[in-house]
Amino acid sequence: MIDVLNNGKFSHGAKVAELERALEQWTGARHVVAVDSGTDALVLLLRAAGLRPGDEVIVPAYSFIATASSVVLAGGVPVFADIEEGGHGLDPAAADAAVTPRTRMIMPVHLFDRTADLRGAADVARRHGLTLVEDSAEAIGMRATAAPGAPAAHPGPTAATGAHAGLAGAGGVLSFFPAKTLGAIGDAGAVLTDDDAVAETVRMLCHHGRGGRTVDHFPGIANPTVVPGRNGKMDDVQAAVLLGKLARLDADIARRADLAARYDARLRGLPGVRRVPGDVPPHPGTGRVVYVYLVEVEDRDALAAHLAARGVGTEVYYPRPLHLQPCFAHLRHRTGDFPRAEAACAAALALPLYPDLPDADADRVCDEIEAFYAGRGTAR
Ligand SMILES: *Cc1c(COP(=O)(O)O)cnc(C)c1O
């Protein structure tokens, strides 16, 4: 980062390209295009993957708001479907039932510590001729590792084995929001794709709509602007920071796994704690990278208040399902439309988890949770 500050090349510098190449290596993606946020990465990906005005995109009703707002910002219409029984990812059967003649894409989201049912989503995409894109903003390091007998490299959408999250279909994204597994010191994101044309279009769109292969069609015009684009580039200070942190990403992920195992062991079976992540096996052939450690508990809000009063910060992911957000009121959904998404919103609590968290602090979080339920005499 000091290099960048010294040479004053804060934009169009060398660090962004260096980061893109390093991330291509780390993820195995053919192309990584660095942009200014995970949300913008989603908007650019959707446009580059061929979303047209009014096209429907099937998304889970339980996710971060950007999953659905990016569809609107790209000119499309989000169509919600419920999450899978026992998990937090898009339910392929529900997605299948949500397909209409206007559906163009399906966008599963990989939340917290594992990939969604990508094979299921790819099946729905194939049967209905949809484009598969992934909100893999949280999913750096998550892979659908090769199942026994499956090839290590990913051969395409139907066998999402071995590939980094985001590469099962037309592409995916990464968010480098500071709290994410690989976090910048401000907002930053990336599109990852194995598709040359998608990568080139994203590059063009995030750079004022300039350049790319289309330049050849406009001989004699320097830097032709071929579509009105935006300025969505990543800046070099963020790229330099991310390059530094990428070097210890494997160690950070390992530390996150240790902490998650510690929480699992302490919290499993505790009265009031309905479910710890370790109780839910990941989809066959996939592994876990713990970005968020999310428990499902009784009396969630009271527990969160109890913990806050004792200096333990928690987060509610996500407080409100997407279909009940005011910005989607015109879609006329009501409570009860997606009961699994609604139940997840009511019970979910994310416990502190970051590589620098000392074991003793994780233990204290568990002590406080234990004390809370013991004090309430919860015995379910
Ligand atoms: C973080 C996140 C985003 C958005 O990323 P930003 O970099 O914050 O814009 C999108 N989708 C999901 C699921 C996320 O967790």
The ligand as an ORCA input file, in Angstrom:
! r2SCAN-3c Opt
* xyz 0 1
  C     -21.762     -8.554      1.049
  C     -22.792     -9.083      0.139
  C     -23.159     -8.439     -1.056
  C     -22.732     -7.049     -1.436
  O     -21.405     -6.762     -1.377
  P     -20.910     -5.267     -1.112
  O     -19.446     -5.354     -1.388
  O     -21.215     -4.936      0.316
  O     -21.604     -4.366     -2.063
  C     -24.060     -9.077     -1.892
  N     -24.599    -10.267     -1.585
  C     -24.288    -10.905     -0.439
  C     -24.901    -12.241     -0.169
  C     -23.398    -10.334      0.469
  O     -23.125    -10.960      1.619
*
